[in-house]
Amino acid sequence: MGVIALDHRLAGSGEPLLLLHGIGSTWRVWKPVLDRLEASHEVLAVDLPGFGRSAALPKDVTPTMAALGDALERALDDLGWERPHVAGNAMGGWLALELARRGRAASVVAISPAGMWSPKENAYAQRMLRFQHAVASAVAPYADACGRNVVSRSILFSAACSRPWQVDPVDGVEALRLFVGAPGWEETLDAMHGDQPRELGSIECPVRIVWGSRDTLLLPRQADRFVREIPNAELVRLPGLGHVPMADDPEVVADSIIQFTARQARKKAAA
């Protein structure tokens, strides 16, 4: 077993589970559900290249979804994980499906995965993300005060969460600072929004698409497009939850993952 180049948390026991965050975020976005997931799985949560505390890809490598997928495959190889279960949110959901397309996932739970947008939805999501980054950059010098105040914290995280007041103040401040300081932000944003998921019809592992009904960044109607493209994919809607539902209702999100991976484990045992 080698050393993983990406900043990460590895804990728990059971079948391996890889967690992937969205653009601008870090592995810490999964903290509300980690206790539950680590009780059932050995969980690897990583900072993707150029985000959190992971270095960006080399300057001559454009951070496309394919290039980020290559980096994730290297991390799996370093750990000796051939086909873990994978759960991802937003861009991380897209990358989870990319790993599945490559045959590197035992199952996928994709939470509001990015990429299946119309041109208008694509432009809208880009504007929203750039606006969020501009706001975060402007308030970063006052991050501690903003994090302590429930009103300002709720405003700052309202685009990601339907219950932003529940965001932990300390975690929220850290997330804001890492978002602003992410070296991969601009290039990855451009690369992601210049592309769409490919060859989803070739995915052979079980896939569950999960979408919060109050996702205002990637609109819930996009879920049906993934389900149409991925063979035998199932759709779970989360009433009242937002784009990053782990902070809104950790129990519901953890259950959505654990129930699905447990089902695959039962099928494997019965085969």
C-alpha positions in Angstrom: 0.0 0.0 0.0 1.5 3.3 -1.1 1.1 6.9 0.1 -1.9 8.8 -1.4 -0.8 12.0 -3.0 -4.1 13.8 -2.3 -5.0 15.2 1.1 -7.5 12.9 2.6 -9.1 11.2 5.6 -9.1 7.4 5.8 -11.1 5.8 8.7 -13.7 3.2 9.5 -14.0 -0.5 8.6 -15.9 -2.6 6.1 -16.1 -2.5 2.3 -14.2 0.5 0.9 -16.1 3.6 0.1 -14.6 6.7 -1.7 -16.2 10.1 -1.1 -15.8 12.9 -3.7 -16.7 16.6 -3.1 -17.9 19.3 -5.5 -16.0 22.1 -7.2 -14.7 24.6 -4.7 -15.3 22.3 -1.8 -13.1 19.8 0.2 -13.5 16.3 1.8 -14.7 18.1 4.9 -18.1 18.7 3.4 -18.7 15.0 4.2 -18.0 15.5 8.0 -21.7 15.5 9.0 -22.1 11.9 7.7 -18.7 10.4 8.3 -19.5 8.8 11.7 -22.4 6.9 10.1 -20.5 5.9 7.0 -17.4 4.9 8.9 -19.5 2.5 11.0 -20.2 0.5 7.9 -17.3 1.2 5.6 -13.6 1.9 5.4 -14.0 5.4 4.1 -11.6 7.4 2.0 -12.6 11.1 1.6 -10.2 13.1 -0.6 -9.5 16.6 -1.5 -9.5 16.7 -5.3 -6.4 18.1 -7.1 -6.4 21.9 -6.7 -8.9 22.0 -3.9 -8.7 21.9 -0.1 -5.2 21.0 0.8 -4.4 19.0 -2.3 -1.9 20.4 -4.8 -3.2 21.3 -8.3 -2.4 19.1 -11.3 0.9 20.0 -13.1 0.7 23.2 -15.1 0.7 21.4 -18.4 -2.3 19.3 -17.5 -5.8 20.8 -17.9 -8.0 19.7 -15.0 -10.7 18.1 -17.1 -13.0 15.5 -15.6 -10.8 12.9 -17.4 -7.6 14.2 -15.9 -9.2 14.3 -12.4 -10.4 10.8 -13.0 -6.8 9.8 -13.8 -5.7 11.3 -10.5 -8.4 9.4 -8.6 -7.4 6.2 -10.2 -3.8 6.7 -9.1 -5.0 7.3 -5.5 -7.1 4.1 -5.7 -4.0 2.2 -7.0 -1.8 3.6 -4.2 -4.3 2.4 -1.6 -4.8 -1.0 -3.4 -8.5 -0.4 -3.9 -9.7 -1.9 -7.2 -13.4 -1.2 -7.2 -14.7 0.6 -4.1 -18.2 1.9 -3.6 -18.1 5.6 -4.6 -20.3 8.5 -3.5 -19.9 12.0 -4.9 -21.6 15.3 -4.8 -22.0 17.7 -7.7 -18.6 17.6 -9.6 -17.8 14.7 -7.4 -20.9 12.9 -8.6 -19.8 13.3 -12.2 -16.3 11.9 -11.2 -18.0 9.0 -9.4 -19.8 8.2 -12.7 -16.5 8.6 -14.6 -14.9 6.0 -12.3 -17.8 3.7 -12.9 -17.5 4.2 -16.6 -13.8 3.0 -16.3 -14.8 0.0 -14.3 -13.4 1.3 -11.0 -16.5 1.4 -8.9 -18.5 -1.4 -7.3 -21.5 1.0 -7.0 -22.2 4.7 -7.2 -24.3 7.1 -5.3 -24.2 10.4 -7.2 -25.7 13.3 -5.3 -26.8 16.2 -7.6 -24.1 15.2 -10.1 -22.9 17.9 -12.4 -22.8 17.9 -16.2 -26.2 16.9 -17.6 -27.2 20.5 -18.2 -28.7 22.4 -21.1 -26.7 25.4 -22.4 -28.9 27.8 -20.4 -28.5 25.7 -17.2 -24.8 25.5 -17.8 -24.5 29.3 -18.1 -26.7 29.8 -15.1 -24.6 27.4 -12.9 -21.4 29.1 -14.0 -22.8 32.6 -13.1 -23.9 31.3 -9.7 -20.6 29.7 -8.9 -18.6 32.7 -9.9 -20.9 34.9 -7.9 -20.4 32.7 -4.8 -16.6 32.8 -5.3 -16.7 36.6 -5.5 -18.8 36.9 -2.4 -16.5 34.5 -0.5 -13.4 36.4 -1.6 -14.9 39.7 -0.4 -15.9 38.4 3.1 -12.8 36.2 3.6 -11.0 38.8 5.7 -14.1 38.8 8.1 -14.6 35.0 7.9 -14.5 34.4 11.7 -17.1 37.0 12.5 -19.3 35.9 9.6 -19.1 32.3 10.8 -20.1 33.1 14.3 -23.1 35.1 13.2 -26.0 32.8 12.3 -27.6 35.4 9.9 -24.4 36.0 7.9 -23.6 32.3 8.0 -27.0 31.4 6.6 -26.7 34.0 3.8 -23.2 32.7 2.8 -24.3 29.1 2.6 -27.9 29.5 1.3 -26.9 28.6 -2.2 -25.5 25.2 -1.2 -27.9 24.3 1.7 -31.6 24.5 2.3 -30.8 24.8 6.1 -27.6 26.9 6.0 -27.9 27.9 9.7 -27.0 24.3 10.5 -23.5 24.6 9.0 -21.0 24.3 11.8 -19.4 27.7 12.4 -15.8 26.5 12.6 -16.3 24.2 9.6 -18.0 27.0 7.6 -15.1 29.4 8.2 -12.6 26.7 7.1 -14.7 25.9 4.0 -14.9 29.5 3.0 -11.1 30.1 3.3 -10.3 26.9 1.4 -12.8 27.8 -1.3 -11.2 31.3 -1.8 -7.7 29.8 -1.8 -8.2 26.9 -4.1 -5.5 27.0 -6.8 -7.6 24.8 -9.1 -10.7 26.8 -9.0 -10.7 28.8 -12.2 -9.2 26.2 -14.6 -11.4 23.4 -13.2 -14.5 25.5 -13.5 -13.8 26.3 -17.1 -12.9 22.7 -17.9 -16.0 21.3 -16.2 -18.5 23.7 -17.8 -16.9 23.1 -21.2 -17.8 19.4 -21.1 -20.5 16.9 -20.4 -20.4 13.3 -19.0 -19.6 10.7 -21.7 -20.5 7.1 -22.4 -22.9 6.8 -19.4 -24.6 4.0 -21.2 -21.5 1.8 -20.8 -21.7 1.9 -16.9 -22.3 -1.6 -15.6 -22.3 -1.1 -11.8 -25.4 -0.2 -9.8 -26.1 3.5 -9.7 -28.3 5.6 -7.5 -28.9 9.2 -8.4 -29.9 11.4 -5.4 -31.3 14.9 -5.7 -32.5 17.4 -3.2 -35.8 19.1 -4.2 -34.4 22.5 -3.2 -31.2 22.3 -5.2 -31.0 25.8 -6.7 -27.7 25.4 -8.4 -28.2 22.2 -10.4 -31.9 22.1 -11.0 -33.7 18.8 -9.9 -35.1 18.2 -13.4 -31.5 17.3 -14.5 -31.8 14.1 -12.4 -34.1 12.5 -15.0 -31.5 13.0 -17.7 -28.9 10.9 -15.8 -31.5 8.2 -15.1 -32.4 8.0 -18.8 -28.7 7.6 -19.8 -27.4 5.1 -17.2 -28.7 1.5 -17.5 -30.9 0.5 -14.6 -30.1 3.7 -12.6 -32.5 4.5 -9.8 -33.6 7.9 -8.6 -34.1 9.1 -5.0 -35.4 12.5 -4.4 -34.8 14.3 -1.0 -37.7 16.6 -0.2 -36.7 19.9 1.2 -32.9 19.4 0.9 -30.4 21.5 -1.1 -27.4 21.1 -3.4 -25.2 19.9 -0.6 -27.6 17.9 1.5 -25.1 16.4 3.9 -25.3 19.5 6.0 -29.1 19.7 5.7 -30.0 16.2 6.9 -27.0 14.0 7.6 -29.1 11.0 8.6 -31.1 10.9 5.4 -28.0 11.3 3.2 -26.0 8.7 5.1 -28.9 6.3 4.9 -29.2 6.9 1.1 -25.6 5.7 0.7 -25.5 2.9 3.3 -28.8 1.3 2.2 -27.6 1.2 -1.4 -24.1 -0.2 -0.6 -25.6 -2.8 1.8 -28.0 -3.9 -0.9 -25.1 -4.5 -3.3 -23.2 -6.4 -0.6 -26.2 -8.7 -0.1 -26.5 -9.4 -3.8 -22.8 -10.1 -3.9 -23.0 -12.6 -1.0 -26.0 -14.3 -2.6 -24.3 -14.7 -6.0 
